[in-house]
Amino acid sequence: MTIGEEKNEKIGYAFISPYIISLLVFTAYPLIFSFYLIFHRWDLLTAPVFVGLDNFFFLLHDTDFWQALLNTLVFLLIHIPLQIIFSVMIAMVLAEKIFARTFFRAAFFLPVIISGAVVTILWQKLYATDTGIFNHLLNLMGFSPVGWLTSTKVAMPSIAIMATWKNMGFYIILFLGGLLSIPGHLYEVSKIEGASRWQDFWRITLPLLRPTMLLVVVLSTFGAFSLFIEPYVMTGGGPLNKTMSVVLYMYKHAFLFQHMGYAATIGFALALVILIVVLLQKKYLGKETEY
């Protein structure tokens, strides 16, 4: 290695050193320390105490954790289908040459860049039982008001609808990119053969959107399992823990009850669940599309 090459190598390391430092400080160290806490009890005030596998045994018998996991899965099962159906429908419209197409593309993406807390507070007002717009419209139509955030059956679907509205713009952009990448001659040949638009959708559009579909499903899954700000602001996990997400439950144990070791155990269990779900999704949705 020449002197010039050695100098360039040192300059290169100097340029990437901020990233390496941030990776070690904000990613590697927290992960290692979290794994350490799994086997300890720590209340932030005293030194960690080694407890072995006690945190895991407590987790297995913690009915509140399993309720939170069930709530998160319910949210996922509602949120992801809504996300995909409406994102694909709107993306197909925006892929056509419609009036003010650029404006509508930007308008649908706008909720994504708005603060999650702001959107959550806005929808909390819309869902209000006595003063919310939704119940006001129901009253005008002669229906009884709905406890959008106070009913154990309706609260989590209400949060899922709000989260879908908040994040849909991002997935519309992904599906729009997938639609625009489909070769146009495929539709021309299909039209010559007399296929309808519905047949085009099932035989051309949907199969060729499979890679984008997998990406959207995986990203939506990560987002669903990270559910926190919506139940934290809107319901606090109620009513009767029916909107308590795993991340919110972990937050409460960490910063309200100061059970840092158990909170780390919950995080480890959540990561394992996410891994299993994503692998299942990849198995059933990730087959390569044949062109």
Secondary structure, DSSP 8 states (H G I E B T S, - for coil): --HHHHHHHHHHHHHHHHHHHHHIIIIIHHHHHHHHHTTEE--SSS--EE-TTHHHHHHHT-HHHHHHHHHHHHHHHHHHHHHHHHHHHHHHHHTS--TTHHHHHHHHHHHHHS-HHHHHHHHHHHH-TTT-HHHHHHHHTT-----TTT-TTTHHHHHHHHHHHHHHHHHHHHHHHHHHTS-HHHHHHHHHTT--HHHHIIIIIHHHTHHHHHHHHHHHHHHHHT--HHHHHHTTT-STTTT--HHHHHHIIIIIS--HHHHHHHHHHHHHHHHHHHHHHHHHH------
